[in-house]
Amino acid sequence: MGLKYSCLRLFSCRQVLNVALVFAVMVLLSEAVAVANTARVDNVNAALDPTGGGLTVSADIRYGLSQAASEALNNGVPLFWEVSIKVLRPRPWLWDQVLSVTLLRYRLEYHALLNVYRVTLEHQGQAYNVPSLAAALAVMSSLRGLQVLDKKALASEQHLVVKAQVVFDRSSLPMPLRPFAYFNREWDLSSEWTVWAWKK
């Protein structure tokens, strides 16, 4: 009886350890997938507009597409991202004051009949047809000389903080996809905030 109980107990312990090991591997793989999919804002630079217009921002954005997002795109599901750029006035005793918020909204879709990718800059009302996904992402990736604060608002500022973030809009997905998108790490296609300090 004692030997049988010990064997059963050992077998149960091994089962628990195996389940724990499988769970740990799944978590690690999920984290790796999430890191590979997330967007990233690089090389953020705020500068005075050489024409005297105000404060401009330039940045490079890297978009990561998971397998699930790529499959959805290639099956006709449009994908939406929003780039948010905030200009803040730092304050020592209170939260930073928001001076401006600039939103850039992009729509990416694939047209199978024409075999082209279409990028729509919804904030400008412009659209581009390109032959490949890489070319489409390139259209969305480069921000150059975007004015975020006009000359009048900038006149009295000496030190500002610029923050940029890319957010994937899950709410714009078709209704059947949304529950999966909110709980599946493969749809975590947004970035963290990137912060850049500007001094006159």
Order of alpha helices (4+ residues) and beta strands (2+ residues): alpha-beta-beta-alpha-beta-beta-beta-beta-alpha-beta-alpha-beta-alpha-beta
